[in-house]
Amino acid sequence: MSRVYLTLLFSVFFLSTSFSQNNVKKYIKFADEQYKKGDYYYALEYYKLALDVDSNNIDFLWKYAETLRAYKDYREAEKYYLKVYQREKTKQYPYSLLYYALMLKQNRQYSKALEVFRLAQKKYQSDENSYLYKKSKREIESCDWAIKNYIDSSNVIISALPNSVNSTNAEFPHAIKDGMIIFSSLRADSINSKEEVYSRQYRTKIYTSKMNEGKYEQNELLNLLGIENKSFGNGAFSHDGKLFYFSLCDDQNFNYQCQIWYSRFEDGKFSEAKPLGNDINYIGSNTTMPAVGFINNRQVLFFSSDRNGESQGMDLFYSYINPDGISFSNTTEIKTVNSPDGEITPWFDLSNSRLYFSSSWHNGFGGFDIFYSEVKDGSFTSPKNVGWPLNGPANDLYLFVNNDSTYFASNRIGSSFIKNPTCCSDIFSFALPVVPLDSLVDTTIITSLITKVQRNPVCLYFHNDRPNPASLDTLTDLNYLDTYTSYRELYPLYKRILSEGLNSDEALVAESEITEFFSSKIDKGVQDLEEFTQLVIIELNKGAKLKLSLRGYASPLAPTDYNVSLTKRRISSFVNYLKQYEKGVFVPYLNNIANNGGQLILEFSPYGEYKADQRTSDNPKDQRNSVFSLAASVERKIEIESLSFLNSEELFPILAPKSVFNAGAIQRGQVVGSFFTLENISKNNISLNQIYKSSENVTYEIDKNDLRSGERALVKMFVKTIDLRGLCSETITVSIDGFTENQKLTIDFEIK
């Protein structure tokens, strides 16, 4: 090849590269401008052009990932944050790992997100006061909570409102008034069907849609007098319906700066709108999202504001409304619910005295979740998540309830879109009223113990084959606190074994996982036990009769029948803890000899490994996975399943002294059976006429269905095993009309 040709080829390549680089600079400059304006779709187009030229440029990848997150394209954002992190390991962009984990969570990959958040906590631990560290630590608990509280919601119907209300833009509901739904929508005056409508004429305004026999008529713009060329939304009526509070915002470059305004509403018409005073519209702050409620029998205005400083995010406040409706007093921050991430979209449920709001900080399923805080004597309780499926991995906002319907906004999969399925919020309705999880328990359960038992059961964890290793005994002399102390001393050993042979990132994750387990599970179990025990003794000292149900579990390492005995020893250690607590304060109640008539009845379910995750290693030569792994550790526990009042008017009337029979290893084809006793512990006669089988393999006989007070029934349960394999668990369930609680009788066995 001639030198002239080589020189010419090099010149062409150089000119082409220079031309491309000049174009890239123009692409990035233009994309940056669009991003600042909030035109994320347009910005993405030009960042992508730059990446087509230089796909490995770390700065371009970061800008693209950030814009995808702002555009709420969680799936693509996850990919690009990972690319950034893999190239720079948080050295250039410290948030890359945190945002990667948050996108995993918003894509409902909770287990993977939990793993990455643990790695992030390790990465950021050099500054434990930083937001990065605090957020990573917070999200570890939140992801763990999400995994436990995700439920099968296939039988729950949540429907998007029709396109007479919703559009491919963003809609947010506010109230039902005079047969109309009032909502905000972010839309343009004219819409190009080929593109998402991010344009200079794109504003938020308030609309209404009349509700006629279950149908929503075509929406209309709400005519608020004196409002032109501004964005306005977030409407709320005063209690008497005469004043309408709303947000009026300057939205230059889509960065909203809002104040709360009001308009008088008479004879179906709105007067000229005016701003509230500086007591609400704090000078220099963003104040928005008004909601009307009551505290101490006085009408208050709730709102969200960044008056604490932009670095603190949006916080919730309330102020007492004076009789004129437009002046206020005693503005107060709601510190119980406010967090570093910020809280928005308040709504007050007058019938239940609850404040609903959205936050991305407290335990949730991803993005903004909806929470509530109960208002008692002017104080706000800790936030509670309203649960799945009202909340999901996307953003869920603006909840309010009207009669038997719940409305909220969400950009979840299923909302209307043109290009990005999670870009924009729609209004959804839920056919049933919101039922917070804490109220889904039997009425016989003491309110102060619900959190400890029903929502977050007290779990006590054990090291492998403890207490009393290599024993077939079913009892132990050890107190649970003895086993806890010896278990805690093994923490350095767990860290060392789990990190052996791993690369630096993998070792950090493994160490972080086990550190979090010892802190949030093992240590927290002891803390929960102490708090729970104190609450129980208070009730017993009042003369209460309580039934405490325990479940015991083991990992699959040892033989199945051995694990059943081990589980019984673990339960025995808990009984010893009660007997030795504060020099035997529980003994009279356990022996039913307390002078005040109080009694504590213990009901045991020693499941052994029958309920364990069978994917957990049972290889004794692989102790890293079968003994020291997190998967094995979480199986070795006892759990306080429930606590019921037996002296309640509505007590569940059945007590089964034995509820689980562990048959051990049997040959396929054998019939396995057990006898159980059911006692009527109530003062009334009952009928055992609702008994359900877990499968057609189960048969049963019962000697009597009608039981007088104190009378017992003998239940014979049998299981055919010809069609069964491996570890099996079969049950019959006894239910009685009027009670949500039931009594399960279980036979566990293993087909060899």
LINQUICOR-V97893 format. One line per field, one symbol per residue. phi: phi as a letter, one per 30 degrees, with the letter a starting at -180 (. if undefined). A space follows every 10 residues. Layout:
# LINQUICOR-V97893
phi = ???
This chain:
# LINQUICOR-V97893
phi = .ddddddddd dddddddddd dddeededdd dedddddjdd dddeeddddd dddbdcdddd dddddddddd dicddddedd dddddddbhi dcbededdde dddeddcicd dddedddddd eddcddbdcd dedddddddd dddeddddcd bdcdcccccd ddddcdbdcc bbdbacbhib ccbcbcacdb ccddbdccbd cdbdbcbbbd cbhiccdedb ddccdicbhb cbahdbdddd icbccaccbd bdhicdbcbc cbbdcbhibc dddbdddddc dediccbahd bcabbhicdb cdacacddje ddidbcbbbd ddedibbbbh dbdcddcdbd djbbhdaccd dchbccabac cdeackidcc bbbdcbhicc dddbddjdce cbddcbbhda cbhcbccaca cdejddaccc dcdbdcccbc dcddceedcc bdddcdedce edcddbedcc cbdehbdhdh bcdcbbddde ddddeddddd eeddedddcd icdddddddd dddddddddd cdddeddddd dddddddedd ddjdcbcccc ccbbdddded dddddddddd ddddddeddc dhiiddeedd chbdddidab ccbcbddhcd cdddddecdd dcdecdccdd dddddcacbd dabbdccddc dddcbcebcb ccdidbdejd ccbacbcccd ccccdbbccb bccdaddcba bbdaccbdei dccccccbbd cdccbidbbb bbccbbejbd dbcccbccab dc
